[in-house]
């Protein structure tokens, strides 16, 4: 089993040939000018849905746009979780210990050449939250009465597993 952090996954995406092709196609689609102001100076390719939050949509052409640096800085997607920036870099619900645990959990687990993503889901039939990694016959999940409890359980399970 190989644990893949969100940072490693983003680095892998950004260094791939597919990512370079995606950037080129987004530039071509937008006419090599800022979608907002029309500038042709200091252009950047922006993910409409942030790469850190939506890595599975990272290479979709419709999720890209060309912006100049000045316009890019004004968007909700400038920097991770920027729409939540006030005095804190993160959404208030994710502050403290819970945020540390979420950051520490691997975004993906690779087992037998299959990547399994982390999920957090409410299961109405059980009236519980499920956190973990589940795919076909692979089930590495834990349940809790609150999403914090479920995350605590999966965090502990992974922390002490080999």
Rosetta blueprint (number, residue, H / E / L):
1 X L
2 X E
3 X E
4 X E
5 X L
6 X H
7 X H
8 X H
9 X H
10 X H
11 X H
12 X H
13 X H
14 X H
15 X L
16 X L
17 X H
18 X H
19 X H
20 X H
21 X H
22 X H
23 X H
24 X H
25 X H
26 X H
27 X H
28 X H
29 X H
30 X L
31 X L
32 X L
33 X L
34 X L
35 X L
36 X L
37 X L
38 X L
39 X L
40 X L
41 X L
42 X L
43 X E
44 X E
45 X E
46 X E
47 X E
48 X L
49 X L
50 X L
51 X L
52 X L
53 X L
54 X L
55 X H
56 X H
57 X H
58 X L
59 X L
60 X L
61 X H
62 X H
63 X H
64 X E
65 X E
66 X E
67 X E
68 X E
69 X H
70 X H
71 X H
72 X H
73 X L
74 X L
75 X L
76 X L
77 X L
78 X L
79 X L
80 X L
81 X L
82 X H
83 X H
84 X H
85 X L
86 X L
87 X L
88 X L
89 X L
90 X L
91 X L
92 X H
93 X H
94 X H
95 X L
96 X L
97 X H
98 X H
99 X H
100 X H
101 X H
102 X H
103 X H
104 X H
105 X L
106 X L
107 X L
108 X E
109 X E
110 X E
111 X E
112 X L
113 X L
114 X E
115 X E
116 X E
117 X E
118 X E
119 X E
120 X E
121 X E
122 X E
123 X E
124 X L
125 X L
126 X L
127 X L
128 X E
129 X E
130 X E
131 X E
132 X E
133 X E
134 X E
135 X E
136 X L
137 X L
138 X E
139 X E
140 X E
141 X E
142 X E
143 X E
144 X E
145 X L
146 X L
147 X H
148 X H
149 X H
150 X H
151 X H
152 X H
153 X H
154 X H
155 X H
156 X H
157 X H
158 X H
159 X H
160 X L
161 X L
162 X L
